[in-house]
Amino acid sequence: MADQANEHDPRIVVGVDGSQCSKKALRWAMTQAWLIDATVEAVSAWQDPAMYGYSPGWTPAMYGDESIAAITEKTLGETVAEVAGQPDQPVDVVTRVVQGHPTQVLLEAATGAQLLVVGSRGHGTFAGILLGSVSQHCVQHAPCPVVVVPQ
């Protein structure tokens, strides 16, 4: 039987969308990474609403002068900078912005990771739901243990 510690790399994946709940999840993941000497992979996903009507020659939607991908990357960078601004527990944080549905992006990123961390709710449309659809799907289908950080 293979040693389980060798099956996962020393990496904690955390979903970040800029919401307060995802900031709490990132803070939790960074503390845990510091405790177990792991790196944090902060992942944000973006989708272009126009993709649902995809056709050849498609170009990403623009909001002002920025694309959705650029806005997502900026939000991720600002969120990590805000949360990582606590030097008492320094950890390595790698950021990734990936096009796709957040659930799919996080599940793929979590492959081989020690842990997947998500907030209980993000910027979804159903603010009254206690456990968002992304976090619920991750709990049910992740290839590694999942921590859901409450709001």
Backbone as JSON, one array per atom type, in Angstrom:
{
  "sequence": "MADQANEHDPRIVVGVDGSQCSKKALRWAMTQAWLIDATVEAVSAWQDPAMYGYSPGWTPAMYGDESIAAITEKTLGETVAEVAGQPDQPVDVVTRVVQGHPTQVLLEAATGAQLLVVGSRGHGTFAGILLGSVSQHCVQHAPCPVVVVPQ",
  "N": [[0.85, -1.19, 0.0], [0.58, 2.19, -0.87], [2.22, 5.01, 0.56], [0.25, 7.47, 1.95], [1.05, 10.12, 2.34], [2.83, 10.59, 0.31], [1.25, 10.71, -1.89], [0.17, 13.18, -2.32], [1.07, 16.52, -3.16], [2.88, 19.08, -1.35], [0.76, 21.22, -1.12], [-1.82, 23.58, -0.9], [-4.88, 24.24, -2.2], [-6.89, 27.03, -2.85], [-9.99, 28.55, -3.38], [-10.62, 31.71, -4.72], [-12.55, 34.55, -4.96], [-12.7, 37.19, -4.39], [-14.67, 37.88, -2.61], [-15.77, 38.46, 0.81], [-16.01, 36.07, 2.17], [-14.33, 34.39, 0.67], [-11.94, 35.6, 1.23], [-11.64, 35.0, 3.91], [-11.37, 32.25, 3.64], [-8.96, 32.11, 2.22], [-7.22, 33.24, 4.13], [-7.44, 31.3, 6.14], [-6.39, 29.08, 4.76], [-3.77, 29.96, 4.34], [-2.79, 30.1, 6.95], [-2.97, 27.39, 7.67], [-1.21, 26.32, 5.77], [1.19, 27.44, 6.64], [1.44, 26.11, 9.06], [1.83, 23.44, 8.26], [3.9, 23.54, 6.51], [3.45, 24.04, 3.72], [2.67, 25.14, 0.36], [0.52, 27.71, -0.92], [-1.97, 27.7, -3.32], [-3.66, 30.01, -4.86], [-6.62, 30.27, -6.5], [-8.54, 31.62, -9.11], [-11.45, 31.68, -11.06], [-12.8, 32.45, -14.26], [-15.52, 33.31, -16.4], [-16.88, 34.05, -19.52], [-19.87, 35.58, -20.18], [-20.79, 35.58, -22.8], [-19.84, 33.23, -23.84], [-21.71, 31.23, -23.75], [-23.15, 31.41, -26.02], [-21.32, 30.68, -27.96], [-19.34, 31.18, -30.87], [-17.35, 30.67, -33.83], [-14.52, 32.82, -34.05], [-14.96, 34.25, -31.8], [-14.49, 36.73, -29.31], [-13.25, 37.72, -26.09], [-15.5, 39.31, -23.75], [-15.51, 42.82, -23.0], [-15.1, 45.08, -20.32], [-15.34, 48.27, -19.77], [-12.1, 49.22, -20.24], [-11.01, 46.77, -19.81], [-10.69, 43.2, -19.95], [-12.71, 40.39, -18.85], [-11.01, 38.43, -17.85], [-8.73, 39.93, -17.18], [-9.78, 41.61, -15.2], [-10.47, 39.68, -13.3], [-7.93, 38.67, -12.7], [-6.77, 40.95, -11.58], [-8.42, 41.33, -9.33], [-7.87, 38.97, -7.92], [-5.11, 39.32, -7.38], [-5.19, 41.65, -5.78], [-6.71, 40.71, -3.62], [-5.09, 38.65, -2.57], [-2.84, 40.19, -1.88], [-3.95, 41.81, 0.11], [-4.74, 39.92, 2.1], [-2.37, 38.52, 2.52], [-0.85, 40.39, 3.7], [-0.13, 40.08, 6.32], [2.52, 39.57, 8.05], [3.21, 37.75, 10.05], [2.97, 35.04, 9.67], [4.47, 33.91, 7.27], [3.99, 32.55, 4.03], [4.44, 30.79, 0.93], [2.66, 31.93, -1.82], [1.03, 31.11, -4.68], [-0.51, 32.35, -7.55], [-3.29, 31.74, -9.7], [-5.19, 32.27, -12.57], [-7.91, 31.07, -14.23], [-9.74, 30.21, -17.09], [-13.06, 29.16, -17.06], [-15.71, 27.21, -15.52], [-16.14, 27.83, -12.07], [-16.34, 25.55, -10.33], [-15.35, 23.36, -11.88], [-12.77, 24.31, -12.45], [-11.62, 24.53, -9.88], [-11.76, 21.86, -8.96], [-10.08, 20.56, -10.8], [-7.68, 21.91, -10.26], [-7.24, 21.02, -7.69], [-6.37, 18.44, -7.92], [-4.08, 16.17, -6.8], [-3.37, 17.83, -4.72], [-2.93, 18.55, -1.18], [-5.09, 19.56, 0.12], [-8.22, 21.2, -0.41], [-9.56, 24.37, -0.18], [-12.41, 26.26, 0.38], [-14.72, 29.01, 0.48], [-17.84, 29.26, 2.25], [-19.74, 30.64, 0.89], [-19.73, 32.58, -2.06], [-19.51, 35.04, -4.57], [-21.99, 34.36, -5.61], [-25.39, 34.17, -6.98], [-27.46, 33.48, -5.23], [-27.77, 34.62, -2.38], [-28.84, 33.89, 0.07], [-28.41, 31.2, 0.56], [-26.89, 28.77, 2.58], [-24.7, 27.05, 2.03], [-22.88, 27.4, -0.75], [-23.33, 26.62, -4.28], [-20.93, 26.01, -5.6], [-19.11, 25.4, -3.5], [-20.5, 23.27, -2.35], [-20.54, 21.38, -4.44], [-17.8, 20.95, -4.71], [-17.21, 19.74, -2.23], [-18.5, 17.32, -2.59], [-17.21, 16.16, -4.79], [-14.43, 16.46, -4.88], [-10.94, 15.61, -5.39], [-9.43, 15.42, -3.15], [-9.17, 16.05, 0.43], [-11.56, 18.46, 1.67], [-12.0, 21.73, 2.94], [-14.48, 23.76, 4.16], [-14.86, 27.02, 4.72], [-16.71, 28.84, 6.97], [-18.94, 31.7, 6.64]],
  "CA": [[0.0, 0.0, 0.0], [1.39, 3.41, -1.01], [2.15, 5.97, 1.66], [-0.64, 8.56, 1.54], [1.76, 11.4, 2.34], [3.51, 10.75, -0.97], [0.26, 10.83, -2.95], [-0.2, 14.58, -2.48], [2.19, 17.44, -3.01], [2.66, 20.0, -0.22], [0.07, 22.36, -1.72], [-3.22, 23.79, -0.52], [-5.58, 25.02, -3.22], [-7.99, 27.8, -2.28], [-10.77, 29.33, -4.34], [-10.68, 33.12, -4.35], [-13.33, 35.37, -5.89], [-12.72, 38.56, -3.91], [-15.7, 38.06, -1.58], [-15.28, 38.37, 2.19], [-15.91, 34.65, 2.53], [-13.13, 33.81, 0.06], [-10.79, 36.15, 1.95], [-11.52, 34.19, 5.12], [-10.86, 30.95, 3.21], [-7.54, 32.3, 1.91], [-6.52, 33.44, 5.4], [-7.39, 29.98, 6.78], [-5.46, 28.25, 3.98], [-2.41, 30.43, 4.57], [-2.42, 29.66, 8.3], [-2.76, 25.94, 7.61], [0.02, 26.09, 5.0], [2.3, 27.79, 7.52], [1.55, 25.05, 10.07], [2.27, 22.16, 7.7], [4.98, 23.81, 5.57], [2.93, 23.84, 2.37], [2.43, 26.36, -0.4], [-0.89, 27.99, -1.2], [-2.28, 28.02, -4.71], [-4.9, 30.78, -4.88], [-7.16, 30.09, -7.85], [-9.76, 32.32, -9.5], [-11.98, 31.26, -12.36], [-13.63, 33.44, -14.94], [-16.31, 32.86, -17.55], [-17.46, 35.13, -20.3], [-21.27, 35.24, -20.44], [-20.99, 35.37, -24.23], [-19.41, 31.88, -24.22], [-22.86, 30.35, -23.88], [-23.53, 31.48, -27.42], [-20.02, 30.67, -28.64], [-19.23, 30.97, -32.3], [-15.98, 30.92, -34.27], [-14.17, 34.23, -34.1], [-15.36, 34.85, -30.53], [-13.49, 37.46, -28.52], [-13.76, 37.94, -24.74], [-16.21, 40.56, -23.48], [-14.71, 43.86, -22.36], [-15.82, 45.95, -19.4], [-14.46, 49.43, -19.81], [-10.92, 48.9, -21.04], [-10.44, 45.51, -19.34], [-11.42, 41.96, -20.18], [-13.09, 39.68, -17.63], [-9.8, 37.76, -17.36], [-7.87, 40.94, -16.55], [-10.45, 42.03, -13.97], [-10.34, 38.57, -12.37], [-6.53, 38.64, -12.27], [-6.57, 42.11, -10.71], [-9.13, 41.04, -8.08], [-7.1, 37.94, -7.22], [-3.88, 39.94, -6.88], [-5.53, 42.56, -4.68], [-7.16, 39.9, -2.48], [-3.9, 37.99, -1.99], [-2.03, 41.23, -1.25], [-4.63, 42.22, 1.35], [-4.7, 38.84, 3.1], [-0.97, 38.15, 2.79], [-0.2, 41.51, 4.35], [0.08, 39.74, 7.72], [3.82, 38.91, 7.96], [3.5, 36.87, 11.18], [2.98, 33.66, 9.2], [4.73, 33.99, 5.82], [3.93, 31.34, 3.21], [4.49, 31.04, -0.52], [1.35, 31.92, -2.46], [1.06, 31.13, -6.14], [-1.84, 32.7, -8.04], [-3.67, 31.23, -11.03], [-6.48, 32.67, -13.1], [-8.22, 30.06, -15.23], [-11.05, 30.33, -17.72], [-13.91, 27.99, -16.88], [-16.65, 27.26, -14.4], [-15.37, 27.72, -10.83], [-16.3, 24.18, -9.8], [-14.43, 22.56, -12.68], [-11.43, 24.85, -12.29], [-11.12, 24.16, -8.55], [-11.58, 20.4, -8.88], [-8.88, 20.23, -11.56], [-6.53, 22.45, -9.53], [-7.07, 20.24, -6.45], [-5.79, 17.13, -8.21], [-2.75, 16.02, -6.24], [-3.15, 18.73, -3.59], [-3.23, 18.01, 0.14], [-6.33, 20.12, 0.63], [-8.93, 22.24, -1.16], [-10.25, 25.25, 0.75], [-13.37, 27.16, -0.26], [-15.64, 29.7, 1.38], [-19.18, 28.67, 2.18], [-20.48, 31.37, -0.14], [-18.94, 33.59, -2.76], [-20.3, 36.06, -5.25], [-23.09, 33.73, -6.34], [-26.62, 34.94, -7.01], [-28.38, 33.11, -4.18], [-27.06, 35.02, -1.17], [-29.42, 33.3, 1.27], [-28.06, 29.8, 0.71], [-25.77, 28.63, 3.52], [-23.56, 26.44, 1.36], [-23.04, 27.72, -2.16], [-23.29, 25.49, -5.2], [-19.54, 25.64, -5.89], [-18.55, 24.71, -2.34], [-21.2, 22.0, -2.19], [-20.06, 20.46, -5.47], [-16.42, 20.6, -4.37], [-17.26, 18.78, -1.13], [-18.98, 16.03, -3.09], [-16.46, 15.58, -5.91], [-13.0, 16.8, -4.87], [-10.0, 14.5, -5.34], [-8.65, 15.53, -1.91], [-10.03, 16.6, 1.49], [-12.06, 19.82, 1.43], [-12.39, 22.52, 4.09], [-15.38, 24.85, 3.81], [-14.74, 28.05, 5.75], [-18.0, 29.54, 7.06], [-18.94, 33.15, 6.49]],
  "C": [[0.89, 1.24, 0.0], [1.18, 4.31, 0.2], [1.32, 7.16, 1.2], [0.07, 9.9, 1.5], [2.47, 11.65, 1.01], [2.53, 10.93, -2.12], [-0.13, 12.28, -3.24], [1.04, 15.46, -2.36], [1.87, 18.43, -1.89], [2.02, 21.32, -0.69], [-1.37, 22.38, -1.24], [-3.83, 24.71, -1.57], [-6.74, 25.74, -2.54], [-8.67, 28.61, -3.37], [-10.93, 30.75, -3.86], [-11.49, 33.88, -5.4], [-13.43, 36.83, -5.44], [-13.77, 38.83, -2.84], [-15.06, 37.96, -0.19], [-15.1, 36.92, 2.61], [-14.66, 34.01, 1.91], [-11.86, 34.37, 0.69], [-10.55, 35.36, 3.24], [-10.94, 32.82, 4.77], [-9.36, 31.04, 2.9], [-6.72, 32.47, 3.18], [-6.36, 32.1, 6.12], [-6.37, 29.09, 6.09], [-4.02, 28.66, 4.23], [-1.92, 30.03, 5.97], [-2.11, 28.18, 8.31], [-1.47, 25.62, 6.86], [1.25, 26.4, 5.85], [2.54, 26.68, 8.53], [2.13, 23.75, 9.52], [3.36, 22.32, 6.64], [4.57, 23.48, 4.13], [2.87, 25.19, 1.65], [0.93, 26.51, -0.61], [-1.01, 28.31, -2.68], [-3.65, 28.68, -4.71], [-5.42, 30.79, -6.32], [-8.45, 30.88, -8.02], [-10.16, 31.85, -10.88], [-12.79, 32.4, -12.96], [-14.34, 32.79, -16.12], [-16.85, 34.1, -18.24], [-18.91, 34.74, -20.58], [-21.55, 34.97, -21.91], [-20.61, 33.96, -24.67], [-20.59, 30.93, -24.38], [-23.4, 30.36, -25.3], [-22.3, 31.48, -28.3], [-20.15, 30.45, -30.13], [-17.79, 31.23, -32.7], [-15.73, 32.42, -34.39], [-14.54, 34.98, -32.83], [-14.19, 35.58, -29.89], [-14.09, 37.72, -27.14], [-14.46, 39.29, -24.59], [-15.29, 41.54, -22.76], [-15.63, 44.68, -21.46], [-14.93, 47.16, -19.2], [-13.31, 49.08, -20.73], [-10.35, 47.53, -20.7], [-11.33, 44.32, -19.7], [-11.79, 41.35, -18.84], [-11.86, 39.0, -17.03], [-8.9, 38.74, -16.63], [-8.47, 41.42, -15.23], [-10.31, 40.94, -12.9], [-8.92, 38.49, -11.82], [-6.23, 39.79, -11.29], [-7.21, 41.86, -9.34], [-8.37, 40.01, -7.26], [-5.84, 38.54, -6.61], [-4.13, 40.85, -5.69], [-5.95, 41.79, -3.42], [-5.98, 39.24, -1.79], [-3.04, 39.02, -1.28], [-2.64, 41.67, 0.08], [-4.48, 41.16, 2.44], [-3.27, 38.49, 3.48], [-0.21, 39.27, 3.48], [0.03, 41.3, 5.84], [1.37, 38.93, 7.81], [4.14, 37.94, 9.1], [3.57, 35.4, 10.78], [3.24, 33.63, 7.69], [4.68, 32.62, 5.15], [4.04, 31.75, 1.75], [3.08, 30.92, -1.07], [1.54, 32.06, -3.95], [-0.35, 31.45, -6.59], [-2.05, 32.14, -9.44], [-5.06, 31.74, -11.38], [-6.76, 31.75, -14.28], [-9.61, 30.31, -15.79], [-11.82, 29.04, -17.51], [-14.85, 28.19, -15.71], [-15.86, 27.05, -13.11], [-15.27, 26.31, -10.27], [-15.28, 23.34, -10.56], [-12.99, 23.0, -12.48], [-10.84, 24.42, -10.95], [-10.88, 22.66, -8.42], [-10.33, 19.98, -9.64], [-7.63, 20.71, -10.83], [-6.23, 21.61, -8.3], [-6.47, 18.86, -6.69], [-4.35, 17.09, -7.71], [-2.46, 16.91, -5.05], [-3.46, 18.02, -2.27], [-4.63, 18.41, 0.58], [-6.9, 21.13, -0.35], [-9.71, 23.05, -0.14], [-11.15, 26.19, -0.03], [-14.18, 27.86, 0.82], [-17.01, 29.08, 1.24], [-20.05, 29.37, 1.16], [-19.55, 32.38, -0.77], [-19.84, 34.64, -3.35], [-21.42, 35.46, -6.07], [-24.36, 34.55, -6.23], [-27.57, 34.63, -5.87], [-27.74, 33.37, -2.82], [-27.61, 34.36, 0.09], [-29.05, 31.85, 1.49], [-26.83, 29.68, 1.6], [-24.53, 28.05, 2.87], [-23.76, 26.63, -0.13], [-22.89, 26.5, -3.05], [-21.87, 25.06, -5.52], [-18.96, 24.87, -4.72], [-19.21, 23.35, -2.14], [-20.71, 20.97, -3.21], [-18.63, 20.02, -5.18], [-16.37, 19.56, -3.25], [-17.61, 17.39, -1.64], [-18.05, 15.38, -4.09], [-14.95, 15.82, -5.89], [-12.12, 15.56, -4.76], [-9.13, 14.51, -4.08], [-9.61, 16.03, -0.82], [-10.38, 18.06, 1.21], [-12.39, 20.47, 2.78], [-13.28, 23.64, 3.57], [-15.35, 25.83, 4.97], [-16.05, 28.82, 5.8], [-17.84, 31.04, 6.97], [-18.79, 33.81, 7.83]]
}
